[in-house]
Amino acid sequence: MSSSATTTPGDAHHHEEEALGSIRARRNLLTGYWAGSLIGFTGDDLGRYAKDLHAVDHTVAGDSDVISRLSRDLATAGHSFTKTDIEAALRRFHAQALKDTGCTE
């Protein structure tokens, strides 16, 4: 068998989806570290919270599941963030994830 450097449109679409998934995963982790720090997590607990937040993102399409979780967790820890505040944080961390991965929108 020989390997081919040729990519098909399907391959390109698959790589694009992987890149977008990586950016979203990075955004979720950054957001999780930010929120987890505010909540008071440190060390391994902070890492687990960030990973758990990313897992929550697979509950429903869009960001509503992440926003809901962040709103609840931050409020429980005594922080008052509006939905608009959380959406702004998600946008900020999305931009950072793009920079971190060298991707552009």
C-alpha positions as CSV (number, residue, x, y, z in Angstrom):
1,M,0.0,0.0,0.0
2,S,1.2,3.5,-0.8
3,S,0.4,6.5,1.2
4,S,-1.1,9.5,-0.7
5,A,-0.7,13.2,0.0
6,T,-4.0,13.9,-1.7
7,T,-6.9,14.9,0.5
8,T,-10.5,14.6,-0.4
9,P,-13.2,17.1,0.4
10,G,-14.4,14.7,3.1
11,D,-10.9,14.7,4.6
12,A,-10.7,18.5,4.7
13,H,-14.2,18.6,6.3
14,H,-13.1,16.1,8.9
15,H,-9.9,18.1,9.7
16,E,-11.9,21.3,10.0
17,E,-14.3,19.7,12.4
18,E,-11.4,18.4,14.5
19,A,-9.8,21.9,14.6
20,L,-13.1,23.4,15.7
21,G,-13.5,20.7,18.3
22,S,-10.0,21.4,19.6
23,I,-10.7,25.1,19.8
24,R,-13.9,24.6,21.6
25,A,-12.3,22.1,24.0
26,R,-9.5,24.6,24.7
27,R,-12.1,27.4,25.2
28,N,-14.0,25.2,27.7
29,L,-10.8,24.3,29.6
30,L,-9.7,27.9,29.8
31,T,-13.2,28.9,31.0
32,G,-13.2,26.0,33.5
33,Y,-9.9,27.1,35.0
34,W,-11.1,30.7,35.2
35,A,-14.4,29.7,36.9
36,G,-12.9,27.0,39.0
37,S,-10.4,29.5,40.4
38,L,-13.2,31.9,41.3
39,I,-15.1,29.1,43.0
40,G,-12.0,28.2,45.0
41,F,-10.6,25.1,43.4
42,T,-6.9,24.5,43.2
43,G,-4.5,21.8,42.0
44,D,-6.1,18.6,40.8
45,D,-9.5,19.7,41.8
46,L,-9.2,22.7,39.5
47,G,-8.1,20.5,36.6
48,R,-11.0,18.1,37.2
49,Y,-13.5,21.0,37.3
50,A,-12.2,22.3,34.0
51,K,-12.4,18.9,32.3
52,D,-15.9,18.4,33.8
53,L,-17.1,21.7,32.4
54,H,-15.9,20.5,28.9
55,A,-17.8,17.3,29.3
56,V,-21.0,19.3,30.2
57,D,-20.7,21.0,26.8
58,H,-21.7,17.8,25.1
59,T,-25.1,17.7,26.8
60,V,-27.0,19.9,24.2
61,A,-26.0,21.8,21.1
62,G,-24.7,25.4,21.7
63,D,-23.5,27.0,24.9
64,S,-26.6,26.9,27.0
65,D,-25.4,23.8,29.0
66,V,-22.1,25.5,29.8
67,I,-23.7,28.8,30.6
68,S,-26.2,27.1,32.9
69,R,-23.5,25.1,34.7
70,L,-21.3,28.2,35.1
71,S,-24.2,30.3,36.4
72,R,-25.1,27.8,39.0
73,D,-21.6,27.0,40.2
74,L,-20.5,30.6,40.4
75,A,-23.7,31.6,42.2
76,T,-23.3,28.8,44.7
77,A,-19.8,30.1,45.4
78,G,-21.2,33.6,46.0
79,H,-20.4,35.2,42.7
80,S,-22.9,37.2,40.7
81,F,-22.4,36.9,37.0
82,T,-25.1,37.6,34.4
83,K,-25.6,35.4,31.4
84,T,-24.1,38.3,29.4
85,D,-21.0,38.2,31.6
86,I,-20.6,34.5,31.1
87,E,-21.1,34.8,27.3
88,A,-18.4,37.6,27.2
89,A,-16.0,35.3,29.1
90,L,-16.7,32.4,26.7
91,R,-16.0,34.8,23.7
92,R,-12.8,36.0,25.4
93,F,-11.6,32.4,26.0
94,H,-12.6,31.4,22.5
95,A,-10.3,34.2,21.2
96,Q,-7.5,33.0,23.4
97,A,-8.1,29.4,22.2
98,L,-7.7,30.5,18.6
99,K,-4.4,32.3,19.5
100,D,-3.2,29.3,21.5
101,T,-3.8,26.9,18.6
102,G,-2.7,29.2,15.8
103,C,-6.1,29.1,14.2
104,T,-8.1,31.9,12.8
105,E,-11.9,32.1,12.5
